[in-house]
Amino acid sequence: MRKQSQLFVLMLVLAILADSLSNPLTAQTWDAKSIVKLTENDLSPWRDGDTGNWQIVGRAFIDSDNEKLLASQPGTGVLWNGPKGKTKNLVTKMEFGDVRAHIEFLLAKDSNSGVYFTGQYEVQIFDSWQKPSEYPGIECGGIYQRWDPKRQPKGFEGHSPRVNASFPPGKWQTYDVVFRSAKFDQNGNKIANARFLKVFHNGILVHDNLELFGPTRGGKIFPTERPSGPFRFQGDHGPVAYRNVWIAPIDYPDFFVLGTDPKRLGLTTEQYVTMLKDLGYNGTYFNSYDGLPQLLKELDSQGLRLYTFYTPVNLDGDKPKYDPKLKEIIELLAHRDATLWLHASSQKYKPSDPAGDEKAVQIIREIADMAQPQGVRVALYPHSGLWLERCEDSVRLTRKVNRRNVGAIFNLCHWLKVSKGQNLLGILQDALPYLSFVTINGADMGPTWKELIQPLDKGAYDIYGALEMLKDLGYKGPIGLQVYGIQEDPKVHLAHSIAAWRKINNKLLHETK
C-alpha cells in the first residue's frame, strides 16, 4: 500500500513538472517601459521613512555561526532585512492592480516571509524544505489563509501549493506570478474576486486560476477590498533577502474569441482550446449546453477561461422565455467568473421598441436572481434585427433591471450595421458605467456580414481609434474578437488577429499625448 502511495505521488509530481517545463512567464520578453524594478541600487521604490533595517547589499547567505540567520556582503542588487532578520514590512510607493511579477528570495533555516499583492493577498514565503504542512497556506508557495476571530477555526480558505517545490534554506528560489485584482463597479460594489491566475514556484506550476474571496490574514490594510494597492514584503517574521524583483502591470484587456466553436471549425474540443492557447488568447465563448462540461474541463486543463455563455430570451408567450436548461447551465458556470450573454427576440415588439421593456426587465431579473448566488453575471447583447438591437437598448435595460450582476455590451459589428458608425463617443460615454464587455473585429462599412466581420488586420474601419477611445474613457473590461462567418483557416486568421491586437496595444501602452 505504501509503494502504491509513493507511486501516486511520483506520478503527480511528474505530471506537474511536465506542465511546467516551459514557464511562459520567464520566457516572456518584456518591453523595458512596462517593468517596475524593486531591487536594484537603493530603497527609492519603497515608502520613505518606513524601511526599518532593510538594506541594499551585494550578497546574502546563511550565517556561518547560526543557520537561522543571514549574513551579507556590501554591494547592490540584493534587498536584505538586516542582521537581526526582523524589521518593518516594506511597502512600495507605487500601487498596482493586474500584474505579472518575478520574485527571487532567499531564506535562513525555519524562516518566514511573504509577498502581498495589492497589499491584500499573500503568497507565503516559508522554509518548507522537506517539511510536512501544518495547515493549508503555511507552505512556501501557499496562498495564506484568511482570518476571522469569530469563526472556528479562525483561519480558513488557505491554499496549499500543488506540490512542495521548495529548495533548501540558503538557496535562491523564484516565484513567477500572474495576478488579477478584484474588480468593482462604478458604485464600489465588487463584481469579480481577485485571482492568482498562475503561480510558478521554482519553475513548477503550483496554483492555476485560484479565486480569492477576500484578503488573506494580515492583508486588511484598507477598510474594504480595493482593485489596486502597494506591494508589501513581510520583514518581521524572520531573515529573508530578495533580488531581481520586477513587476509588469498588465494594461492589455483580456482578449477572447466569440462567434465560433470546435464543432463549427471541425476540431475536437482539445484541438480548439490548444489552438487558442498556442496563439495567446485568454479564452472563448460558448452557446450550447451540449458539450459545455467537456469544454470547461479542457479550458481548465489548459489554463484558459470561458468568458461568456450566449443564450436567447423570448419576450412573446409562444416560446419558452429562456432555455429550459438555463439552471443547469448556471450551475456549470458557478464561480467561474463567467457571464450569461442574453440576446432578446420578439415578434410582438419591433427592434428597440421600449414597449417591450416591462416584459424584458421581468425576465432578465428572474435570470439575474437565479445566477447571482452562483457568482454568475449577466450582460445584455445587442444584435441587429432583434428586439434588443442597439447598445443604447442594452444600457436602458441595464438601468431598469437594476441588479448588481447585470451589465451592458457594445458590439462593433452590430453597431456598424445599425448605426452606420455614428456617434461612437456618445454611445460609449453613456454605456461606460454599465459596460461589461466590448466586442471588436476588422470591418468595412459595407452592408454585408462578410464586410462587417473580418480578421482584425483587415478592413478600413479604425479599430485603433475605437480602442484608444475606450482606453481614454477608462474601460478595462474584457474585449471579445467576433469571428462569426469568417471563412479563412482559423489558425491563420486568428493568428493575424492576435498579432494586430498586440500591435495596437503596444502602441496604446506607450503612446504619449
C-alpha positions in Angstrom: 0.0 0.0 0.0 2.9 2.4 0.8 4.5 1.7 -2.5 1.3 2.5 -4.3 1.0 5.8 -2.4 4.6 6.6 -3.3 4.0 5.8 -6.9 0.9 8.1 -6.9 2.9 11.0 -5.5 5.7 10.4 -8.1 3.2 10.4 -10.9 1.6 13.6 -9.6 5.0 15.3 -9.4 5.9 14.2 -12.9 2.6 15.5 -14.3 3.1 18.9 -12.7 6.7 19.0 -13.9 5.5 18.3 -17.4 3.0 21.1 -17.1 5.9 23.4 -16.0 8.7 22.5 -18.4 8.2 25.8 -20.3 7.3 28.5 -17.9 5.6 31.1 -20.1 6.3 33.9 -17.7 10.1 33.7 -17.5 10.2 33.0 -21.3 8.2 36.3 -22.0 10.2 39.2 -23.4 9.1 42.4 -21.7 9.3 46.0 -23.0 11.5 47.8 -20.5 9.0 50.6 -20.3 6.4 48.3 -18.7 8.6 46.9 -15.9 8.9 48.3 -12.4 12.1 47.1 -10.7 12.0 46.9 -6.9 15.5 45.6 -6.0 18.4 47.5 -7.5 20.7 50.2 -6.1 18.7 51.8 -3.3 15.5 51.8 -1.4 13.8 54.5 -3.5 10.9 52.3 -4.7 9.7 51.9 -1.1 7.9 54.4 1.1 10.2 56.9 2.7 10.8 56.7 6.4 9.3 53.3 6.6 12.1 51.0 5.6 13.3 49.9 9.1 16.5 47.9 9.0 16.1 46.8 5.3 19.4 47.3 3.4 20.7 47.1 -0.1 23.6 44.7 -0.2 25.6 42.8 -2.8 25.1 39.3 -1.4 23.2 37.5 1.2 23.9 34.0 2.6 23.4 31.7 5.6 25.4 33.0 8.6 28.2 30.5 9.3 27.7 30.9 13.0 23.9 30.5 13.0 22.0 28.8 10.2 18.8 30.6 11.4 20.3 34.0 10.4 21.5 35.6 7.2 24.7 37.5 6.7 25.7 39.8 3.9 28.4 41.4 1.9 28.4 45.1 0.6 27.3 45.9 -2.8 24.0 46.4 -4.7 21.2 44.3 -6.2 20.0 42.4 -3.1 17.4 43.6 -0.6 18.0 42.2 2.9 16.0 42.7 6.1 19.1 43.2 8.3 21.4 41.2 10.7 18.6 40.5 13.2 16.2 39.2 10.5 13.3 41.1 12.0 12.2 44.6 11.0 9.3 46.5 9.4 7.3 45.4 6.5 8.3 47.1 3.2 5.6 48.9 1.2 6.0 50.2 -2.3 5.3 53.9 -3.2 3.6 52.8 -6.3 0.2 50.9 -6.4 -0.6 48.1 -8.8 -3.7 46.2 -10.0 -3.3 43.4 -12.5 0.3 42.4 -12.8 2.9 39.8 -13.8 5.6 39.5 -11.2 9.0 37.9 -10.9 10.4 37.5 -7.4 13.6 35.8 -6.2 14.1 35.2 -2.5 16.4 33.5 0.0 15.6 32.2 3.4 17.5 31.2 6.5 16.6 27.9 8.2 13.0 27.9 9.6 12.4 31.5 8.4 9.2 33.0 7.2 8.2 36.0 5.0 5.5 36.8 2.4 4.6 39.0 -0.5 1.2 40.8 -0.5 -0.3 41.6 -3.9 -2.2 44.9 -3.8 -1.2 44.8 -0.1 -4.1 42.4 0.5 -3.3 38.8 -0.8 -0.3 37.0 0.5 1.9 34.5 -1.4 3.6 32.8 1.5 7.4 32.5 1.7 8.5 29.9 4.2 11.2 27.3 4.8 9.3 24.3 3.6 12.3 22.2 2.6 11.4 18.6 3.4 8.8 19.6 5.9 5.1 18.4 6.2 2.4 21.1 6.1 0.9 22.4 9.4 -2.1 23.8 7.7 -3.1 24.9 4.1 -1.4 28.1 3.1 1.5 28.0 5.5 3.7 26.3 3.0 6.2 28.0 0.7 4.2 28.7 -2.5 0.9 28.6 -0.5 -1.7 31.3 -0.6 -2.0 32.3 3.1 -5.3 31.7 4.9 -7.9 34.3 5.7 -8.7 35.1 9.3 -11.9 35.7 11.4 -11.6 35.7 15.2 -15.3 34.9 15.4 -15.0 31.7 13.4 -13.9 28.3 14.5 -11.4 27.6 13.2 -10.3 31.2 12.9 -8.1 30.6 9.9 -9.9 29.5 6.7 -9.5 29.4 2.9 -5.8 28.8 2.9 -4.5 27.2 -0.3 -1.6 24.7 -0.4 0.6 24.5 -3.5 0.0 21.6 -5.8 3.4 20.3 -4.9 6.2 21.2 -2.4 8.7 22.8 -4.9 10.9 24.3 -2.1 14.7 24.5 -2.3 16.9 24.2 0.9 17.4 27.3 3.0 20.3 29.3 1.8 19.5 28.7 -1.9 17.8 31.3 -4.0 14.2 30.5 -5.1 11.8 32.1 -7.6 8.2 33.0 -8.0 6.6 33.9 -11.3 3.0 35.1 -10.8 0.1 36.4 -12.9 -2.3 38.2 -10.7 -5.7 39.7 -11.5 -7.0 42.1 -8.8 -10.6 42.3 -7.6 -12.9 44.3 -9.8 -15.6 46.8 -8.7 -18.4 48.7 -10.5 -18.9 52.4 -10.5 -20.7 52.3 -7.2 -17.9 50.4 -5.5 -19.6 47.0 -5.5 -17.3 44.1 -6.0 -18.2 42.3 -9.3 -15.2 39.9 -9.5 -12.9 38.4 -6.9 -9.1 38.6 -7.1 -7.4 35.6 -8.7 -3.9 34.2 -8.9 -4.1 33.1 -12.5 -0.7 31.5 -12.4 1.9 30.9 -9.7 5.1 29.2 -10.6 7.5 28.2 -7.7 11.0 27.4 -8.9 9.5 26.9 -12.4 6.8 24.5 -11.3 3.1 25.5 -11.6 1.7 25.4 -8.0 -1.6 27.4 -8.5 -3.8 27.8 -11.6 -6.7 30.2 -11.7 -7.2 30.4 -8.0 -10.0 32.6 -6.8 -9.8 34.6 -3.6 -12.9 35.6 -1.8 -11.3 38.2 0.4 -7.9 39.5 1.8 -5.6 36.9 3.5 -4.6 37.3 7.1 -2.6 40.5 7.6 -4.0 41.8 4.3 -6.7 44.0 5.6 -4.7 47.3 5.3 -7.7 49.1 3.8 -11.2 49.5 5.2 -12.5 47.4 2.3 -11.0 45.5 -0.6 -9.6 47.6 -3.4 -8.7 47.0 -7.1 -5.2 48.3 -6.6 -2.7 48.8 -3.8 1.0 48.6 -3.0 3.3 45.5 -2.9 4.2 44.6 0.7 7.2 42.5 1.7 6.9 40.9 5.1 10.0 41.7 7.2 9.1 40.9 10.8 8.8 37.1 10.7 12.4 36.0 10.0 15.6 36.5 8.0 15.0 37.0 4.3 16.6 38.5 1.2 15.2 39.4 -2.2 16.8 40.1 -5.6 15.7 40.7 -9.2 12.1 41.6 -8.2 10.2 43.2 -11.0 6.5 44.0 -11.6 4.9 44.3 -15.1 1.5 46.0 -14.9 -0.9 44.2 -17.3 -2.5 47.0 -19.3 -3.9 44.8 -22.0 -7.5 43.9 -21.5 -8.4 40.2 -21.6 -8.9 39.1 -25.2 -11.1 36.1 -26.1 -12.8 34.6 -29.2 -16.5 34.5 -29.9 -18.7 33.5 -32.8 -17.2 30.1 -33.4 -16.7 26.8 -31.5 -15.0 23.4 -32.1 -17.9 21.9 -33.9 -18.1 24.8 -36.5 -14.4 24.5 -37.1 -14.4 20.7 -37.4 -12.0 20.4 -34.4 -12.1 18.4 -31.3 -12.5 20.4 -28.1 -8.9 19.7 -27.2 -7.7 20.9 -30.6 -9.7 24.1 -30.4 -8.6 25.0 -26.9 -5.0 24.1 -27.7 -5.1 26.4 -30.7 -6.4 29.3 -28.7 -3.8 28.8 -26.0 -0.9 28.4 -28.5 -2.0 31.6 -30.3 -2.2 33.6 -27.0 -6.0 34.1 -26.5 -7.3 34.2 -22.9 -10.4 32.1 -23.6 -13.6 31.8 -25.6 -17.4 31.8 -25.5 -20.0 29.0 -26.0 -23.7 28.7 -26.7 -24.9 25.2 -26.1 -25.5 23.0 -23.1 -24.3 20.0 -25.0 -20.5 20.0 -24.9 -20.3 22.6 -22.2 -18.9 20.3 -19.5 -16.2 19.0 -21.9 -15.2 22.5 -23.0 -15.0 23.7 -19.4 -12.8 20.7 -18.4 -10.5 21.4 -21.4 -10.3 25.1 -20.7 -9.4 24.3 -17.0 -6.7 21.9 -18.0 -5.0 24.4 -20.3 -5.5 27.5 -18.0 -8.0 29.3 -20.2 -11.3 30.8 -19.3 -14.9 30.6 -20.6 -15.9 34.3 -20.6 -19.5 34.1 -21.8 -22.3 31.8 -22.5 -24.6 33.1 -25.3 -28.3 32.3 -24.7 -31.7 33.6 -26.0 -34.5 35.4 -24.3 -38.0 35.5 -25.8 -40.5 38.3 -24.9 -43.5 36.6 -26.5 -45.7 33.9 -25.0 -45.5 31.4 -27.8 -42.0 30.1 -26.8 -40.1 29.5 -23.6 -38.8 32.8 -22.2 -35.4 31.2 -21.9 -33.5 27.9 -22.3 -35.2 25.2 -20.1 -31.7 24.0 -19.2 -30.6 27.5 -18.0 -30.5 26.5 -14.4 -28.2 23.6 -15.2 -26.0 25.9 -17.3 -25.7 28.4 -14.5 -24.7 25.5 -12.1 -21.9 24.5 -14.5 -20.7 28.2 -14.7 -20.9 28.7 -10.9 -18.0 30.7 -9.5 -16.0 30.7 -12.8 -16.1 34.4 -13.4 -18.4 33.7 -16.3 -21.2 35.8 -17.8 -24.5 34.9 -19.4 -25.0 36.9 -22.6 -28.7 37.4 -23.3 -29.9 38.2 -26.8 -33.6 39.1 -26.8 -36.2 38.5 -29.6 -39.8 39.3 -30.1 -42.4 39.2 -32.9 -44.7 41.4 -30.9 -42.4 44.3 -30.5 -40.2 45.9 -33.2 -36.5 46.3 -32.7 -35.6 48.8 -29.9 -39.3 49.4 -29.0 -39.4 50.4 -25.3 -42.9 48.9 -25.1 -41.2 45.5 -24.6 -39.2 46.8 -21.6 -41.5 45.7 -18.9 -41.6 42.1 -20.0 -37.8 42.1 -20.7 -37.0 43.5 -17.3 -39.1 40.8 -15.6 -37.3 38.0 -17.5 -33.8 39.5 -17.0 -34.4 40.0 -13.3 -35.5 36.4 -13.0 -32.4 35.2 -14.7 -30.1 37.6 -12.8 -31.6 36.4 -9.5 -31.1 32.8 -10.5 -27.4 33.5 -11.4 -26.4 35.7 -8.6 -26.0 33.1 -5.8 -23.7 31.1 -8.2 -21.4 34.1 -8.8 -22.6 34.3 -12.5 -23.1 37.7 -14.1 -25.5 38.7 -16.9 -24.9 41.0 -19.8 -27.3 42.2 -22.5 -26.2 41.5 -26.0 -27.4 43.9 -28.7 -27.9 42.2 -32.1 -29.1 43.8 -35.3 -32.6 42.8 -36.4 -33.6 41.5 -32.9 -35.7 43.4 -30.3 -32.6 44.1 -28.2 -30.8 45.7 -31.2 -28.6 48.6 -30.0 -26.1 49.3 -27.3 -28.4 52.0 -26.2 -31.1 49.4 -25.6 -28.7 47.3 -23.6 -27.8 50.4 -21.4 -31.5 51.4 -21.0 -32.5 47.9 -19.8 -29.5 47.5 -17.5 -30.6 50.7 -15.8 -34.2 49.4 -15.4 -33.2 45.9 -14.3 -31.1 47.5 -11.5 -29.3 44.3 -10.5 -25.6 44.4 -9.4 -24.8 41.4 -11.6 -26.3 42.8 -14.8 -24.4 44.9 -17.4 -24.3 46.2 -21.0 -22.4 45.2 -24.1 -21.1 47.2 -27.0 -20.7 45.1 -30.3 -18.8 46.8 -33.0 -20.2 44.9 -35.9 -23.8 45.2 -34.9 -23.3 48.9 -34.1 -21.8 49.4 -37.6 -24.8 47.5 -39.1 -27.5 49.5 -37.3 -25.9 52.9 -36.6 -23.7 53.2 -39.7 -20.8 54.3 -37.5 -22.4 57.4 -36.0 -21.8 58.9 -32.5 -19.4 56.3 -31.1 -18.1 58.5 -28.4 -21.5 59.5 -27.1 -22.7 55.9 -27.1 -19.6 54.7 -25.2 -19.8 57.6 -22.7 -23.4 56.7 -21.9 -22.6 53.0 -21.7 -19.4 53.2 -19.7 -20.9 53.0 -16.1 -22.7 49.8 -17.1 -20.3 48.3 -19.7 -19.3 44.7 -19.1 -18.0 43.7 -22.5 -16.9 45.2 -25.8 -16.5 43.1 -29.0 -14.4 44.1 -32.0 -13.3 42.8 -35.4 -11.8 44.1 -38.6 -14.6 45.8 -40.7 -15.6 47.8 -43.7 -18.7 50.0 -43.8 -20.5 47.7 -46.3 -23.9 46.2 -45.6 -23.0 42.5 -45.6 -21.6 40.5 -42.7 -18.7 39.5 -44.9 -17.7 43.1 -44.9 -18.7 43.9 -41.3 -16.9 40.9 -39.7 -13.2 40.4 -40.9 -9.9 39.5 -39.2 -8.6 42.3 -37.0 -5.8 43.1 -39.5 -8.3 43.7 -42.3 -10.9 46.3 -43.2 -10.8 50.1 -43.3 -12.5 50.8 -40.0 -10.2 52.5 -37.5 -10.0 49.8 -34.7 -7.1 51.6 -33.1 -9.1 54.8 -32.8 -12.0 52.9 -31.2 -9.7 51.1 -28.7 -8.0 54.4 -28.0 -11.3 55.9 -27.2 -12.1 53.1 -24.8 -8.8 53.5 -23.1 -9.2 57.2 -22.7 -12.7 56.6 -21.2 -11.2 54.2 -18.7 -12.7 51.0 -19.9 -10.7 48.0 -18.6 -13.1 45.1 -19.1 -12.6 42.1 -21.5 -12.6 42.5 -25.3 -14.1 39.8 -27.4 -13.0 39.1 -31.0 -16.0 38.5 -33.2 -15.1 35.9 -35.9 -18.6 34.7 -36.9 -18.7 33.7 -40.6 -15.0 34.2 -41.4 -14.2 31.5 -43.9 -10.4 31.5 -43.7 -8.3 28.8 -42.0 -9.0 29.6 -38.3 -5.3 29.1 -37.3 -4.4 31.7 -40.0 -7.0 34.4 -39.3 -6.8 34.1 -35.5 -3.0 34.4 -35.7 -3.3 37.5 -37.8 -5.9 39.0 -35.5 -3.9 38.5 -32.3 -0.8 39.9 -33.9 -2.9 43.0 -34.9 -4.2 43.1 -31.3 -0.8 43.1 -29.8 0.5 45.8 -32.2 -2.4 48.1 -31.3 -2.0 47.6 -27.6 1.8 48.1 -27.7 1.1 51.4 -29.4 -1.7 52.3 -26.9 0.5 51.3 -24.0 3.4 53.6 -24.9 1.7 56.5 -26.7 2.2 60.0 -25.3 -0.2 62.9 -25.6 
